[in-house]
Amino acid sequence: MYHFTDRLQQNKDTVFFRDGVRRIDFILSYLDDKDGEKKQERRREFEANLKKAGLELETEDKSDSDDLKTYFLKIHAPWEVLATYADVLKIKVPFKESDIPHGQDVPLEWLSRPFRLPGKVMRPQPDYFTSPFDKDKIDFFLIKNQDTFFPPSTRNRIVYYILSRCPYHKEDRKETDKKGIKRLLNNGTYTSAFPLHDCRYWERNTNEQCESERYHLYKNWARFLCFYKEQPLNLIRKYYGEKIGIYFAWLGFYTEMLFFAAVMGVICFTYGVLSYDDNLTSKEICDPSIGGRTVMCPLCDKKCSYWKLNSTCLSSWQSHLFDNEGTVFFAMFMGIWVTLFLEFWKRRQAQLEYEWDLVDFEEEQQQLQIRPEFETKCTDQRLNRITQEMEPYLPLPKKCGRFCLSGVTVLFWMLLIVACITGVIVYRLAVYAAFASIMKDSPTKKIHLVGSLITPQLATSVTASFINFVIIMILNFFYERVAIWITDMEIPKTHLEYENKLTMKMFLFQFVNYYSSCFYVAFFKGKFVGYPGNYTYMFGKYSRLRNEECDPGGCLIELTTQLVIVMTGKQVCGNIQEALLNWWCSRKARKDQYSRWEQDHDLQNFSQLGLFYEYLEMVIQFGFITLFVASFPLAPLLALCNNILEVRVDSWKFTTQFRRPVAAKAHNIGAWQEILNVVAILSVVTNAFIMAFTSDMIPRLVYLYAYHPGSEATMSGYINNSLSVYDISQIPLLSTPEEGAIPAWYRDYRYPPGHQRQYSHTMQFWHILAAKLAFIIIMEHVVFVVKFFVAWLIPDVPSEVKARIKRERYLIQEYLHNYEVEKLKIQLSQSFIIEPKPELLEKKVI
């Protein structure tokens, strides 16, 4: 016996107790502090209560640990405990192998073979008919081996359920708040609590009883060289649980759908490149005889000088790449693409619900039901009308007070974002004059060498975008902590409710934080400028801060710049942050004499909100590629490239850098589904307004078909038609440029000086405005009609899945009926044998 135990201790990379039989289902670690008498007492009571609950414990002394400081408590749940709580949690388990075929062979299946994984990886276990576990019907289920009947993910979920509700106070004391492993982790009694990975990720476990699923996940999923392969979703679900499995299923499906949007975006951009030489508008701006002779009004008071139209030559060419006829088609395509994405995801989600036994999954059972914090903090009790049992609840006055405080806090932070955006706008206005004075066409200025490439508008826009991005990241850092604090303060009843509330708060804040600058450039900049002599000022005329104007080519190129900087900056910073953090955490050398629990202890802890941040990152990206995609058709391509990397980075983190999360169930992506639906609807409106008011497309079309002077419809003369002249001598003295007063042009449709309606809008302006409004109405109605038709045409649940669900329910009822009948027959036959007949008793008496 000594030699057997000694051999097991030498093989420290094990997931079993010292006896080599009982599997380790959970690990608790703690430090033996010198002044930790209270902690020791809590641990004694807690561990004693765990033993009373039926769990088996084994402690590893600190002398056996690598740092000689940490104790490790190993927890094993025996069959009786697993069976009891599987019954309580209504965990579905197999009772018969499924006889329903997976599906027919797909034509040209050989084309997809390079992207497929081995069958054992894609389907790690056979399909079974399942039913909620019933402890009184153990012989009904397919129990070949009690030790392996419940998979490790189910075992750690059951153990965590016990840990989260086990008290650590003495029996003679009624201290209801002293309960749960989470409180013990917060007060430092234990330093960590986690289930074990089944092996090292780079090699199989030497024990044949261990599945080495982590190794298979790393080999076939977590390596970047597998980026073109499908994801082993069934193995992910089996190892990590349904909640993480559904996230990677959604991320993979989103990435696949991005491919079609990226292709259309590249086609649209290619059209802009190929039609580059046919752009008469830019040619007129760059023409020395047209744009070179057109003197434009100063863009700020006093300090700014006149400027020539051809100074915006480069930006007009750049704007044409994204502001062309193909952009209208692409904006409408993206409105339909969003609908297809959401509808096909519902079908994919329904298929996963069936395959993963989540069809009858109740929301009340999700995330281990009621949060222990709610049970602890809510001391008031009331009768549940359904269960007729007393349960904790939060009184309405307290709930309203907490809700009001939460709402005020969120509103304050949103107003803080608006204030910061206003500060950035003030920066634009104040710094523009400085850039304009520096970049004057003077041969004595060294910056003249790049003056033709860097205009004051471009320089101001780029620097303001970077400043805005830095502000976004700073506010995001602080608000994350505030959002968690106010959500904790509200004391949500269930984990599902907690996540939904936090999701709405975080997304609302992130929506304003990330998108507000893009909304300003798209819908406000250049729209409330006024005209020379009657300019609109941001804080009144005395501030001398004139509202910003757009380039003669429109504000679309600036919206593109803003979108590229914020979107790519967020993605690059996020990936760099993850890479550096993971590199820092993976610096530990691979040690041979290094126990499995110590290896996992040194990994990063996967918090309950770990998946929340992954979803948030992708949904923010989804907003960028849908809300403002009309300004940058290449946005889906950037998102596709990022997501291909994101899938493998996330899988690598889960497999190599994170401790094994506690398995959790989820049958959909939760509140994120509703957020995606809202963003999808809003994207149609925003893109319609971008094409109408931010793009220069509508004015060009109105000129082409209604105001071109010649018989042939061309764009020649459009620039001269889109500008109005002003007599600078009529400007107030404080606003007059230092060069003096000369006739100059500005971008608007107004009557010239000397006209009886001078400086009022021309009829062409009203025609263009009517065309813009008509375009918005037509585009929105066309896209919405197609969206609703597609949503109606594509059912949420595939007919094949519906048929499978009905057949499975029928077979379950049939097998349960036959089981009950057979059980009743056996009971009757046994009672007949045990109880002798009355006639025989009478004969014996005689």
Secondary structure in CASP SS format (residue, H / E / C, confidence):
PFRMAT SS
TARGET T0000
AUTHOR 0000-0000-0000
METHOD secondary structure of the structure
MODEL  1
M C 1.00
Y H 1.00
H H 1.00
F H 1.00
T H 1.00
D H 1.00
R H 1.00
L H 1.00
Q H 1.00
Q H 1.00
N C 1.00
K C 1.00
D C 1.00
T C 1.00
V C 1.00
F E 1.00
F C 1.00
R C 1.00
D C 1.00
G C 1.00
V C 1.00
R C 1.00
R E 1.00
I C 1.00
D C 1.00
F E 1.00
I E 1.00
L E 1.00
S E 1.00
Y E 1.00
L E 1.00
D C 1.00
D C 1.00
K C 1.00
D C 1.00
G C 1.00
E H 1.00
K H 1.00
K H 1.00
Q H 1.00
E H 1.00
R H 1.00
R H 1.00
R H 1.00
E H 1.00
F H 1.00
E H 1.00
A H 1.00
N H 1.00
L H 1.00
K H 1.00
K H 1.00
A C 1.00
G C 1.00
L C 1.00
E E 1.00
L E 1.00
E E 1.00
T E 1.00
E E 1.00
D C 1.00
K H 1.00
S H 1.00
D H 1.00
S C 1.00
D C 1.00
D C 1.00
L C 1.00
K C 1.00
T E 1.00
Y E 1.00
F E 1.00
L E 1.00
K E 1.00
I E 1.00
H E 1.00
A C 1.00
P C 1.00
W H 1.00
E H 1.00
V H 1.00
L H 1.00
A H 1.00
T H 1.00
Y H 1.00
A H 1.00
D H 1.00
V H 1.00
L C 1.00
K C 1.00
I C 1.00
K E 1.00
V E 1.00
P E 1.00
F E 1.00
K E 1.00
E E 1.00
S C 1.00
D C 1.00
I C 1.00
P C 1.00
H C 1.00
G C 1.00
Q C 1.00
D C 1.00
V C 1.00
P C 1.00
L C 1.00
E H 1.00
W H 1.00
L H 1.00
S H 1.00
R H 1.00
P H 1.00
F H 1.00
R C 1.00
L C 1.00
P C 1.00
G H 1.00
K H 1.00
V H 1.00
M H 1.00
R C 1.00
P C 1.00
Q C 1.00
P C 1.00
D C 1.00
Y E 1.00
F E 1.00
T E 1.00
S E 1.00
P E 1.00
F C 1.00
D C 1.00
K H 1.00
D H 1.00
K H 1.00
I H 1.00
D H 1.00
F H 1.00
F C 1.00
L C 1.00
I C 1.00
K C 1.00
N C 1.00
Q H 1.00
D H 1.00
T H 1.00
F H 1.00
F C 1.00
P C 1.00
P H 1.00
S H 1.00
T H 1.00
R H 1.00
N H 1.00
R H 1.00
I H 1.00
V H 1.00
Y H 1.00
Y H 1.00
I H 1.00
L H 1.00
S C 1.00
R C 1.00
C C 1.00
P E 1.00
Y C 1.00
H C 1.00
K C 1.00
E C 1.00
D C 1.00
R C 1.00
K C 1.00
E C 1.00
T C 1.00
D C 1.00
K C 1.00
K E 1.00
G C 1.00
I H 1.00
K H 1.00
R H 1.00
L H 1.00
L H 1.00
N H 1.00
N C 1.00
G C 1.00
T C 1.00
Y C 1.00
T C 1.00
S E 1.00
A E 1.00
F E 1.00
P C 1.00
L C 1.00
H C 1.00
D C 1.00
C C 1.00
R C 1.00
Y C 1.00
W C 1.00
E C 1.00
R C 1.00
N C 1.00
T C 1.00
N C 1.00
E C 1.00
Q C 1.00
C C 1.00
E C 1.00
S C 1.00
E H 1.00
R H 1.00
Y H 1.00
H H 1.00
L H 1.00
Y H 1.00
K H 1.00
N H 1.00
W H 1.00
A H 1.00
R C 1.00
F H 1.00
L H 1.00
C H 1.00
F C 1.00
Y C 1.00
K C 1.00
E C 1.00
Q C 1.00
P C 1.00
L H 1.00
N H 1.00
L H 1.00
I H 1.00
R H 1.00
K H 1.00
Y H 1.00
Y H 1.00
G C 1.00
E H 1.00
K H 1.00
I H 1.00
G H 1.00
I H 1.00
Y H 1.00
F H 1.00
A H 1.00
W H 1.00
L H 1.00
G H 1.00
F H 1.00
Y H 1.00
T H 1.00
E H 1.00
M H 1.00
L H 1.00
F H 1.00
F H 1.00
A H 1.00
A H 1.00
V H 1.00
M H 1.00
G H 1.00
V H 1.00
I H 1.00
C H 1.00
F H 1.00
T H 1.00
Y H 1.00
G H 1.00
V H 1.00
L H 1.00
S C 1.00
Y H 1.00
D H 1.00
D H 1.00
N C 1.00
L H 1.00
T H 1.00
S H 1.00
K H 1.00
E H 1.00
I H 1.00
C H 1.00
D C 1.00
P C 1.00
S C 1.00
I C 1.00
G C 1.00
G C 1.00
R C 1.00
T C 1.00
V E 1.00
M E 1.00
C C 1.00
P C 1.00
L C 1.00
C C 1.00
D C 1.00
K C 1.00
K C 1.00
C C 1.00
S C 1.00
Y C 1.00
W E 1.00
K E 1.00
L H 1.00
N H 1.00
S H 1.00
T H 1.00
C H 1.00
L H 1.00
S H 1.00
S H 1.00
W H 1.00
Q H 1.00
S H 1.00
H H 1.00
L H 1.00
F H 1.00
D C 1.00
N C 1.00
E H 1.00
G H 1.00
T H 1.00
V H 1.00
F H 1.00
F H 1.00
A H 1.00
M H 1.00
F H 1.00
M H 1.00
G H 1.00
I H 1.00
W H 1.00
V H 1.00
T H 1.00
L H 1.00
F H 1.00
L H 1.00
E H 1.00
F H 1.00
W H 1.00
K H 1.00
R H 1.00
R H 1.00
Q H 1.00
A H 1.00
Q H 1.00
L H 1.00
E H 1.00
Y H 1.00
E H 1.00
W C 1.00
D C 1.00
L C 1.00
V C 1.00
D C 1.00
F C 1.00
E C 1.00
E H 1.00
E H 1.00
Q H 1.00
Q H 1.00
Q H 1.00
L H 1.00
Q C 1.00
I E 1.00
R C 1.00
P H 1.00
E H 1.00
F H 1.00
E H 1.00
T H 1.00
K H 1.00
C C 1.00
T C 1.00
D C 1.00
Q E 1.00
R E 1.00
L E 1.00
N C 1.00
R C 1.00
I C 1.00
T C 1.00
Q C 1.00
E C 1.00
M E 1.00
E E 1.00
P E 1.00
Y C 1.00
L C 1.00
P C 1.00
L H 1.00
P H 1.00
K H 1.00
K H 1.00
C H 1.00
G H 1.00
R H 1.00
F H 1.00
C H 1.00
L H 1.00
S H 1.00
G H 1.00
V H 1.00
T H 1.00
V H 1.00
L H 1.00
F H 1.00
W H 1.00
M H 1.00
L H 1.00
L H 1.00
I H 1.00
V H 1.00
A H 1.00
C H 1.00
I H 1.00
T H 1.00
G H 1.00
V H 1.00
I H 1.00
V H 1.00
Y H 1.00
R H 1.00
L H 1.00
A H 1.00
V H 1.00
Y H 1.00
A H 1.00
A H 1.00
F H 1.00
A H 1.00
S H 1.00
I H 1.00
M C 1.00
K C 1.00
D C 1.00
S C 1.00
P C 1.00
T C 1.00
K C 1.00
K C 1.00
I C 1.00
H H 1.00
L H 1.00
V H 1.00
G H 1.00
S C 1.00
L C 1.00
I C 1.00
T C 1.00
P H 1.00
Q H 1.00
L H 1.00
A H 1.00
T H 1.00
S H 1.00
V H 1.00
T H 1.00
A H 1.00
S H 1.00
F H 1.00
I H 1.00
N H 1.00
F H 1.00
V H 1.00
I H 1.00
I H 1.00
M H 1.00
I H 1.00
L H 1.00
N H 1.00
F H 1.00
F H 1.00
Y H 1.00
E H 1.00
R H 1.00
V H 1.00
A H 1.00
I H 1.00
W H 1.00
I H 1.00
T H 1.00
D H 1.00
M H 1.00
E H 1.00
I C 1.00
P C 1.00
K C 1.00
T E 1.00
H H 1.00
L H 1.00
E H 1.00
Y H 1.00
E H 1.00
N H 1.00
K H 1.00
L H 1.00
T H 1.00
M H 1.00
K H 1.00
M H 1.00
F H 1.00
L H 1.00
F H 1.00
Q H 1.00
F H 1.00
V H 1.00
N H 1.00
Y H 1.00
Y H 1.00
S H 1.00
S H 1.00
C H 1.00
F H 1.00
Y H 1.00
V H 1.00
A H 1.00
F H 1.00
F C 1.00
K C 1.00
G C 1.00
K C 1.00
F C 1.00
V C 1.00
G E 1.00
Y E 1.00
P C 1.00
G C 1.00
N E 1.00
Y E 1.00
T C 1.00
Y E 1.00
M C 1.00
F C 1.00
G C 1.00
K H 1.00
Y H 1.00
S H 1.00
R C 1.00
L C 1.00
R E 1.00
N C 1.00
E C 1.00
E C 1.00
C C 1.00
D E 1.00
P C 1.00
G C 1.00
G E 1.00
C C 1.00
L H 1.00
I H 1.00
E H 1.00
L H 1.00
T H 1.00
T H 1.00
Q H 1.00
L H 1.00
V H 1.00
I H 1.00
V H 1.00
M H 1.00
T H 1.00
G H 1.00
K H 1.00
Q H 1.00
V H 1.00
C H 1.00
G H 1.00
N H 1.00
I H 1.00
Q H 1.00
E H 1.00
A H 1.00
L H 1.00
L H 1.00
N H 1.00
W H 1.00
W H 1.00
C H 1.00
S C 1.00
R C 1.00
K C 1.00
A C 1.00
R C 1.00
K C 1.00
D C 1.00
Q C 1.00
Y C 1.00
S C 1.00
R H 1.00
W H 1.00
E H 1.00
Q H 1.00
D H 1.00
H H 1.00
D C 1.00
L C 1.00
Q E 1.00
N C 1.00
F C 1.00
S C 1.00
Q C 1.00
L C 1.00
G H 1.00
L H 1.00
F H 1.00
Y H 1.00
E H 1.00
Y H 1.00
L H 1.00
E H 1.00
M H 1.00
V H 1.00
I H 1.00
Q H 1.00
F H 1.00
G H 1.00
F H 1.00
I H 1.00
T H 1.00
L H 1.00
F C 1.00
V H 1.00
A H 1.00
S H 1.00
F C 1.00
P C 1.00
L C 1.00
A H 1.00
P H 1.00
L H 1.00
L H 1.00
A H 1.00
L H 1.00
C H 1.00
N H 1.00
N H 1.00
I H 1.00
L H 1.00
E H 1.00
V H 1.00
R H 1.00
V H 1.00
D H 1.00
S H 1.00
W H 1.00
K H 1.00
F H 1.00
T H 1.00
T H 1.00
Q H 1.00
F E 1.00
R C 1.00
R C 1.00
P C 1.00
V C 1.00
A C 1.00
A C 1.00
K C 1.00
A C 1.00
H C 1.00
N C 1.00
I C 1.00
G C 1.00
A H 1.00
W H 1.00
Q H 1.00
E H 1.00
I H 1.00
L H 1.00
N H 1.00
V H 1.00
V H 1.00
A H 1.00
I H 1.00
L H 1.00
S H 1.00
V H 1.00
V H 1.00
T H 1.00
N H 1.00
A H 1.00
F H 1.00
I H 1.00
M H 1.00
A H 1.00
F H 1.00
T H 1.00
S C 1.00
D C 1.00
M H 1.00
I H 1.00
P H 1.00
R H 1.00
L H 1.00
V H 1.00
Y H 1.00
L H 1.00
Y H 1.00
A H 1.00
Y H 1.00
H C 1.00
P C 1.00
G C 1.00
S C 1.00
E C 1.00
A C 1.00
T C 1.00
M C 1.00
S C 1.00
G C 1.00
Y H 1.00
I H 1.00
N H 1.00
N H 1.00
S H 1.00
L E 1.00
S E 1.00
V E 1.00
Y E 1.00
D E 1.00
I H 1.00
S H 1.00
Q H 1.00
I C 1.00
P C 1.00
L H 1.00
L H 1.00
S H 1.00
T C 1.00
P C 1.00
E C 1.00
E C 1.00
G C 1.00
A C 1.00
I C 1.00
P E 1.00
A E 1.00
W E 1.00
Y E 1.00
R E 1.00
D C 1.00
Y C 1.00
R E 1.00
Y C 1.00
P C 1.00
P C 1.00
G C 1.00
H C 1.00
Q C 1.00
R C 1.00
Q C 1.00
Y C 1.00
S C 1.00
H E 1.00
T C 1.00
M H 1.00
Q H 1.00
F H 1.00
W H 1.00
H H 1.00
I H 1.00
L H 1.00
A H 1.00
A H 1.00
K H 1.00
L H 1.00
A H 1.00
F H 1.00
I H 1.00
I H 1.00
I H 1.00
M H 1.00
E H 1.00
H H 1.00
V H 1.00
V H 1.00
F H 1.00
V H 1.00
V H 1.00
K H 1.00
F H 1.00
F H 1.00
V H 1.00
A H 1.00
W H 1.00
L H 1.00
I C 1.00
P C 1.00
D C 1.00
V C 1.00
P C 1.00
S H 1.00
E H 1.00
V H 1.00
K H 1.00
A H 1.00
R H 1.00
I H 1.00
K H 1.00
R H 1.00
E H 1.00
R H 1.00
Y H 1.00
L H 1.00
I H 1.00
Q H 1.00
E H 1.00
Y H 1.00
L H 1.00
H H 1.00
N H 1.00
Y H 1.00
E H 1.00
V H 1.00
E H 1.00
K H 1.00
L H 1.00
K H 1.00
I H 1.00
Q H 1.00
L H 1.00
S H 1.00
Q H 1.00
S H 1.00
F H 1.00
I H 1.00
I H 1.00
E C 1.00
P C 1.00
K C 1.00
P H 1.00
E H 1.00
L H 1.00
L H 1.00
E H 1.00
K H 1.00
K H 1.00
V H 1.00
I C 1.00
END
